[in-house]
C-alpha cells in the first residue's frame, strides 16, 4: 500500500469519526434540552404577572426561566427591604424569604445554564459534521476530481 493510499484511508477514517462525533453531540444536545424542558414543565411554574417579559407564560425554556428568576429577585428584595440574604441579621425573619428566593433563583439559573450547554453541544455537533464533510472533500483523489470536472464540462 502506497503512502498516498494510506494517507487517503486515514483521512477518510478521520472524516467518518468526526461526522459520527458530530451526530453524537447533536443527539446529546437534543436529549439534554428535552430533559431540562420536561423537568421545568413538570414544575408548573408560570412567569409572574409583573415580569418585564413573558408574563403569564409557562416556565419551560431558557428565556422564561431567566425572566422568572429576575422576578423572584425583585419580589425577595421587596420583602427584605432591599437586602440580600447575606445582608440580613441572622435573627431577621425575612432571612428565610431571602434564602428561599436565592435557592429558587439558583435552580432556575441552573436550568438556563443547562439549556445553554445543550445549545453549545448542538452547535459543536453541527460544526463537527461540517468539518468531517470538508475532510471528505479534501481527501478526494485528484484524478477523480478532474474526471468530475470533465464530466460536468461535457454535460
C-alpha positions in Angstrom: 0.0 0.0 0.0 1.5 3.3 -1.0 1.9 6.3 1.3 -0.7 8.2 -0.6 -3.2 5.4 -0.3 -2.5 5.1 3.5 -2.9 8.9 3.8 -6.3 8.8 1.9 -7.5 6.0 4.1 -6.5 7.8 7.3 -8.3 11.0 6.2 -11.4 9.0 5.3 -11.4 7.3 8.7 -10.9 10.7 10.4 -13.7 12.2 8.3 -16.2 9.5 9.4 -15.1 9.7 13.0 -15.6 13.5 13.1 -19.0 13.2 11.5 -20.1 10.4 13.9 -18.9 12.6 16.8 -20.9 15.5 15.5 -24.0 13.3 15.3 -23.4 12.1 18.9 -23.1 15.7 20.1 -26.4 16.7 18.4 -28.2 13.7 19.8 -26.9 14.5 23.3 -27.9 18.2 22.9 -31.4 17.3 21.9 -31.7 14.8 24.8 -30.4 17.3 27.3 -32.6 20.1 26.1 -35.7 17.9 26.2 -34.9 16.6 29.7 -34.4 20.1 31.2 -37.6 21.3 29.4 -39.6 18.4 30.7 -38.4 18.9 34.3 -39.2 22.6 34.1 -42.6 22.0 32.6 -43.4 19.4 35.3 -42.9 22.1 38.0 -45.9 24.1 36.5 -44.2 27.4 37.1 -45.8 30.5 35.4 -43.9 33.7 34.9 -45.2 36.3 37.4 -47.6 38.9 36.0 -45.3 41.8 37.0 -42.5 40.4 34.9 -41.0 42.6 32.2 -41.4 39.9 29.6 -43.3 36.6 29.2 -45.8 37.4 32.0 -48.3 34.6 32.4 -46.4 32.2 30.2 -45.2 28.7 31.4 -41.6 28.5 32.5 -40.4 25.8 30.1 -37.4 27.3 28.4 -34.2 29.4 29.0 -35.8 32.8 28.4 -38.9 32.2 30.7 -36.7 30.7 33.4 -34.3 33.6 33.3 -37.2 36.1 33.5 -38.8 34.3 36.4 -35.5 34.2 38.3 -35.3 38.0 37.9 -38.9 38.5 39.1 -38.2 36.3 42.2 -35.2 38.5 43.0 -37.4 41.6 42.7 -40.0 40.1 45.0 -37.4 39.0 47.5 -35.7 42.4 47.7 -39.1 44.0 48.2 -39.8 41.6 51.0 -36.5 42.2 52.7 -36.3 45.9 52.3 -33.8 45.7 49.5 -31.3 43.5 51.5 -29.9 40.2 50.3 -29.6 37.1 52.5 -26.0 37.9 53.5 -27.0 41.5 54.5 -29.8 40.4 56.8 -29.3 39.8 60.5 -29.3 36.1 61.5 -32.5 36.6 63.6 -34.3 38.6 60.9 -37.5 36.7 59.9 -37.1 38.0 56.3 -33.9 35.9 56.1 -35.9 32.8 55.3 -37.6 34.5 52.5 -34.3 35.7 51.1 -32.8 32.2 51.4 -35.8 30.5 49.6 -35.6 33.1 46.9 -31.9 32.5 46.4 -32.5 28.8 46.2 -35.3 29.2 43.6 -33.2 31.6 41.5 -30.2 29.3 41.6 -32.4 26.4 40.4 -33.8 28.5 37.5 -30.3 29.8 36.6 -29.0 26.2 36.6 -31.7 25.3 34.0 -30.7 28.4 31.9 -27.1 27.2 32.0 -28.2 23.6 31.0 -30.1 25.0 28.0 -27.0 27.0 27.0 -24.7 24.0 27.3 -27.2 21.9 25.2 -27.3 24.6 22.6 -23.5 24.8 22.6 -23.2 21.0 22.2 -25.6 21.1 19.3 -23.6 23.9 17.6 -20.4 21.9 18.2 -22.1 18.9 16.6 -23.0 20.8 13.5 -19.5 22.2 13.3 -18.0 18.7 13.6 -20.2 17.4 10.8 -19.2 20.3 8.6 -15.5 19.6 9.3 -16.0 15.9 8.7 -17.7 16.6 5.3 -14.9 19.1 4.4 -12.3 16.4 5.3 -14.1 14.1 2.9 -13.8 16.6 0.1 -10.1 17.3 0.8 -9.5 13.6 0.7 -10.9 13.2 -2.8 -8.5 11.7 -5.3 -7.3 14.5 -7.6 -7.8 12.2 -10.6 -11.5 11.7 -9.5 -11.9 15.5 -9.2 -10.5 16.0 -12.7 -12.9 13.4 -14.0 -15.9 15.1 -12.3 -14.8 18.5 -13.8 -14.5 16.9 -17.3 -17.9 15.2 -17.0 -19.5 18.5 -15.8 -18.0 20.4 -18.7 -19.2 17.9 -21.3 -22.8 17.8 -19.8 
